Amino acid sequence: MTRSITVRGVTIGEGTPKICVPMVGRTLTEILEEANRLKTIDLDVVEWRADFFEHVDDREKVIDALYQIRTVLKETPLIFTFRSAKEGGEKEISPEYYLQLNKAIIETGQADIIDIELFSDESLVKSLVEWAHANNIFVIISNHDFEKTPSKEEIIARLKKAQELGGDLPKIAVMPQSQADVLTLLDATNIMYTQYANRPIITISMGSRGVISRLAGGAFGSALTFGSAGRESAPGQIAVSELRRVLKLLKN
Ligand SMILES: O=C1C[C@@](O)(C(=O)O)C[C@@H](O)[C@@H]1O
């Protein structure tokens, strides 16, 4: 049973959790500046949050930007994410365009991983997973709740569903309303990791209450943590340099 995936030499799911930094620029100039800055930072993976891009509605402009990002980032593993407004993103697009855009991104081969939302239409998720795998691209199947933390059973059920649908990296990010909610997320992570997962998983408890999950989630089975290098893409993200220091101390 392999629990790890290797992307451009970075093995996710083995050793210390990997650090991912999102790019959230609105204009191409801002995005390329960010990409250049990220090259100087001690990170493992970059996520392009394309929903922040002002021209995300124009597929050709997105593809053009992606090629330029890849040129700057060279061999750094890159996740392409269009996060919908209903899951905490910047914009809403039609399911047709979501499918088209992700398919086109897969075909470029410039992103290593795409993030697909679990609560999209199931046939859409399946067809994107199939398409990505046919093109040797990994898939994160993600779910976000910016309001609350679902029950432990529900968190596990969503992660299992993401795994069943063929996601290489099942992921969930939820908002705690109490410290007990943070424990719920960590407990669900540990149960999923030890009992059901046959691949790396990513779990996050957001906001200031959940920061401990970004630092110590690896001890419970989360393989990747999101840090910021300037502007956050979600509440609770902390600076990469501090994140790295703590991950080294925790050795999880
Ligand atoms: O899903 C996630 C996780 C995240 O929401 C976080 O809480 O760090 C940040 C997003 O950019 C990313 O797509």
The ligand as an SDF file (V2000), in Angstrom:
LIG
                    3D

 13 13  0  0  0  0  0  0  0  0999 V2000
   -8.0550   24.3740    0.1820 O   0  0  0  0  0  0  0  0  0  0  0  0
   -7.0990   25.0470    0.4770 C   0  0  0  0  0  0  0  0  0  0  0  0
   -6.6600   25.1790    1.8490 C   0  0  0  0  0  0  0  0  0  0  0  0
   -6.8620   26.5710    2.2950 C   0  0  0  0  0  0  0  0  0  0  0  0
   -8.2310   26.8440    2.3010 O   0  0  0  0  0  0  0  0  0  0  0  0
   -6.3420   26.7530    3.7100 C   0  0  0  0  0  0  0  0  0  0  0  0
   -7.1610   26.7810    4.6240 O   0  0  0  0  0  0  0  0  0  0  0  0
   -5.1200   26.8560    3.8930 O   0  0  0  0  0  0  0  0  0  0  0  0
   -6.1220   27.4890    1.3240 C   0  0  0  0  0  0  0  0  0  0  0  0
   -6.5510   27.3210   -0.1100 C   0  0  0  0  0  0  0  0  0  0  0  0
   -5.7590   28.1410   -0.9600 O   0  0  0  0  0  0  0  0  0  0  0  0
   -6.4240   25.9050   -0.5150 C   0  0  0  0  0  0  0  0  0  0  0  0
   -6.9800   25.7070   -1.8010 O   0  0  0  0  0  0  0  0  0  0  0  0
  1  2  2  0
  2  3  1  0
  2 12  1  0
  3  4  1  0
  4  5  1  0
  4  6  1  0
  4  9  1  0
  6  7  2  0
  6  8  1  0
  9 10  1  0
 10 11  1  0
 10 12  1  0
 12 13  1  0
M  END
$$$$
